Amino acid sequence: MSRFLLTHARVVFANEVRDDVAILIDNGIIAAIDPQAAGNTRALDLSGHLLVPGLIDLHCDALEKEVEPRPGVHFPLDFACAQADKRNAV
């Protein structure tokens, strides 16, 4: 992995939104927020962009085959969830 600095971002925190924030990423992990010295770290200017650290994409196709096992066949969501629970209860 690499080390890089995200600069000038508008960042959404748990209790506030701050402008012109710098975030240091080290090996894919947030290492520091508003680092004082990042040295010769590669930087990416995020001016005009919103950054939401910790937001996870919850999209998942785990139930897709239970809800629509084949094209044109749809099962109710509660039934599909029950079937998925049975399949995963091994």
N, C-alpha and C positions, 0 to 999 in steps of 0.2 A: 504494500500500500504506500501511500504518499502522505505528505504533509502540505497543507495549503491553508490560505487565509481568505475567508469570505469578508469583504469590506463593504462599508456604506449600506448595509442592509437595514430594512425596516423589519424588526423582529417581534414576534408575538410571544410573550412570556405568560406564565400562569396568571399573573395579576396586573400586567401592564403591556403596552405596546411601546417600544422604543425605536427611535430613528437613529441612523448613522452608527450602527453597531458593527463591530468586527468580531468574527468567531474563528478560532483556530481549530482546524480539523487535523487530527493526527491518526493515521492508520484507520480511518473511517469512524473515529470517535471524536465527539466534541471535547477538546482538550482544555480550551479556555474561552471565556467570553470577554471581549474588550481586552485582549492581551496587550501588555505594555510594549513588549519587544518580540516580534516574530522573526527577527533576523532576515535572512535572504529567502524566506519562504515564498513560494509562488502564490500570487494573490489573484482573486477573481472579484471584480467590482460588481456588486449587486445593487447599485443605485437604481431606484425605481422598482425594485422587486421586494416582495414580502417573503419572509422566511419564518417558518413555523417548526422549530426544532421539536423532535419527539412525536410529531404527527405520523401516525402509521396508517398506511393504506390497508383498510380492512376488507377490501374486495377479495372474495374467495369463491371459487367454483366448486367447493366441496359438496354442495347440495344439488348441483346442476343435474347430475344423472338421476337423482332421486325425484326431483320435481318434474323433469322432462326426460324420461328414460330413452325415448326415441322421438324423432320429429313428429309433432302434431299430437303427442300424448302428454297431458299435464295432470299431475296429481296435486291435491291440496297441500299447502305448505305444512300443516300440522302432521299429516300422514307422512310426507316426505321426511320431516325431521325425525319422526318416530322410527322410520326405516333406517335412516342414517345412524341413529342411536344404537339400533340393533346391530348394524354392521360394525360399528366401532366398539362395541361392548365385549370384544373378545379378550 
